[in-house]
Amino acid sequence: MRPTRNKPQKRHATHHAPGKPAAHPPRPKQPQQLPTNLERIFGKHSVRAVFLTRPRTVKRLIIAGDESYHTEFIEMAERAGIKPEFLAWPEFERLGHFTKDEKHQGIFILADPRKIYAEKDFDSLADARVVLALDQISNPQNFATILRSAAFFGVEAVIVLRDRSVDVSSEVVRYAVGGAEFVRIFRVTNLSQGLEELKDLGFAVIGLDERGEKTLAETIFPEKIVFVVGAEGEGLRPKTKKYCDTLVRIPGGRPGLESLNAGVATAVAVAEIFRNAPHTTP
């Protein structure tokens, strides 16, 4: 007997209706690229603060859903000459490039970037009462807490280092819940040199240090103060301490819990400074 050969299987050609192209699965929508020259600011408190402090910098207001929950912002936008844009939630989140952790509350704006000042702008602080200087603060939440506390009590400016310091990111702006808009932010290359320049403008430099000779409550604060706060865990650098006129401390603590984090410690200190000078509050 001859060996049986397997018959080749017939391939069935796929037929398409004449004149119609083959169907392809729909491609997922690619997120629209946001302009790189604009700042994305989201969340009700942060957006409100921008409209209150620098409305002319706002270029677009984007809202998820309809207008029923955002009447206040629609009115603010109209006063600034901006026509609000309404998107469905999926399109809104794609356009804003939001991550799961970003609590946008269904609203964001695109605005010209906030002005960041430098050493050359110190003369604008000649009439300031209280300035905060941050020595290598690197935690975004601590920085945001400091900005919010500074804005709440009426601190005129916050100085941060250009290097080895947290940036004014969208994360910081969100955590500050509007506080970043009410305080001038300075970025300096050399903090020690900056403190010297501020002394020339009549400021006394007071550093927060757990080994300070006096507590905040025991301290008589001068009329013009630069209050210096150190990094999380490390405190002020030895070099920075040399440029301080006085070192003060927050009383309290216990073994295993000797200090507060930088954000909370700054809030306590600023509250004490303004408690002794109620006329300076905004």
N, C-alpha and C positions, 0 to 999 in steps of 0.2 A: 504493500500500500504506500501511496505517496503521502509524505507528511502534509498536513493541512496548513495552509498559510492564512494568517489572520488578515481579514479584509480591512483595508483602510477605512476608518470611519469618515462619513461625509460631514463636512463642515457646512453649517447653515449660515449663509451670508445674512448679515443684518440689512434689511431693506428700509430705506427712509422714504418718506413721502416726497414725491418730486418737488424740487424747488425749496425744500426745507432743510436747513443745516442740521447736523447731528446735535442732539441735546447734550449740554455739559452741565455738571453741577454748579450752582451759583457760587462765585468766589466771595469769601467773607469780606465785608467792608473794611478797608484800611482806615485807621484813624487819621483825620486831617492833621497836618503838621501845624503847630501853633507858631506864630512869629517869634523868632528868637530874640527880637529886640524889645519885647513886651514882657511884663511881669504878670504871672498868673496868681491871683489872690482869691481864695474861696472861703466859704463859711459866712454866715450872716453878720457876726460881729466885726470880722475883718473887713468885709465889703463895706459895711456901714461906716467904719472908721475912715476908709479911703474917700468915700463920698463927702464926709465931713471935713477932712483936712486937705485933700488935693483933688477935687472933683474934675478939674480940667485935664488931669492926666489919664482919666478913664477913656478907653477907646471902644470897648465892647462890654455889654452886660448880657450874660447867658443864663437862662433860667430853665430848670427842668419842670416839665408839666405845664400848667396854665398859670395865669396871673393871680389866682385867688389867694395864695399864701404870701405873695411878695409885693403887695400894693405899695408899701413904704419905699421899696427899692426902685420900683417902676417910676414913682414920682421923683425920687432923687435923680434917676437917670434922665428923665425928661427935662428937669431943671438944668442938667449939665449938657443937654443937647444930644443925648444918646438914645437911640431907639432900642429897647430891649429885644432880645432874641429868645424865642421859646422853642425848646426841643423836647422830644420824647426822652425818657430816662436813658435808654441804651445809647442814643446818639449823643446825649449830654455827657455821659461818662466817657464815651470814645473821644469826643472832641477835647475834653479836659484832661485826658490821659490819667485818670484817677486810679489809684491803687485801692485795695480793699480797706487799708488803714486810714485813708484820707476822708475825714468827715466833712464833706462839702456842703451838706444841707440843701442840696439842689440849686446852688447859686455860685457863680464865679464871675470875675471880671478879668479883662486884660487891660493893663495900664502901663504907662511909661514907668520905667524902673524908679524906685525911690532914690532920692539923693543921699549918697553916702559922703560924709565930709572927711577932711584930712587935716594934718597938722597946720597947713597953710590957712585953714579956716578958724583957727583958735580965737582970733580977734573977735569973732562973732559971739564969743562967750563972755565978753568983757562985763556984761551986766547980769550974768547968770548967778544964781544963788547956790545951787547944789548940782554937782556933776559926779557921775559914777565912772570909775575907771576899773576895768576888769582885767586881771592879770592871768591870761591863759585859760579863760573859761572855755571848755570844749564840749560840754553837754548841751544839746539843743533845748531840752526842757528847762534846764536851769537858766539858760540865757533868756528864754521866752518868759519865764517867771520874773526875772529881773526887769525885763522891758515893761511888763505889765505893771509891776509894782512901781517902777519909776514913773510911768505915765499916770498912775492913780494918784500918787502923792505930789506930782508936779516937778520932778527932776527935769532939768533942762536938756541934759545930754548924757549919753552913755558912750564911753570910749572903750574900744576893743583893739586888740593887736591884729595887725595885718596877717601875720603868720602864727601858727600854733594856737589858733582860736577858732571857735565856731563861726560859720558864715551866717548872714541874714538870709536863710533859705525859706522856701515856702513852708517847710515844716516848722521852723521857728515862728514865722508869722502866724501860722495857724494856732500853735500853742499859746502865743501871746494874746490871742483873742482880741485883736484890735490895738493892743498896747504898742505895737511897733510903729504905728502911725503918729503917735503923739510925742515922740522923743527924737531929738536929733542924734543920729548915730555917727560916730567918728571912728575911722580906722587909721591906726598909726603904726609906723614901723618900729619905733623905739619908745616904749612906755616911759622909761626913766627920763628921757629927754623931753617927752611930752609933759611930764609932771613939773619939770623945771620951768617950762614955758608958761604953764598955768600959774605957777608961783609968781612969775613976773607980772601976771595979770591980777595979782592980789589974792589968790586962793591959798588957803591952808590945806595941806595934804594929810588926811587921816586914814590910817590903814586898819583894817579889821583883822585881828590876830588873836588866837585863843590865849596867848601869853601877854596880851596887852596889860599895861600897868593899871588902867582904869576901865571900869565897865562903861557901857553906853550911857547909863543913867547918871553916872558920876562925871560925865564929860560936859563941859560947856563948849558948845559948838560955835566957831567963829561965824561971821556974817557970810563969808564965801568959802565953800568947802568942796574939795575933791575927795570923795570917799572911795578908797581902793579896796577891792575884794579879790582874794586869791582863788586859785584853781581848786576844783573838787578834790578833797583828800590831801592836797599838798599845801594849800594856803598860799600866802605871799612868798615870792622868791626872795632870798636874802638881799639881792641887789635892789629889788623894789622897796624893801623895808628901809633901806638907807635914805631913800628920797621922801619918806614919810616924816612929817613933823611930830606925829603922835600915833601910838598904836593903842587901840581900844578893843575890848572883848565883850562878848555876850555872856552873861553869867548863866551857869547851869551845867548840865552834863553829869555823867556818872561813868564808872568804869565800864568800858565796852561801848559807850555812847558819848564820846567826849565833845562832839561838835555837830552842827547842823549842816545840811548841804548848802551850796553856794546860793541857790535861789531863795531858800527860806531865810537864811542868815541875812541876805541883803534886804529882804522885805522887813525883817525885824529892825534892822539898823535904820533904814530910811524912815520907817514909822516913828522911831524915837527922835530922829533929827527933826522931822516936821512937827512932832508933838511939842517941841520946845520953840517952834517958830510958826505958829498957826497962821500968821499973816501971809506966809509964802505959799499956802496951799492954793491950787487953781480955783 
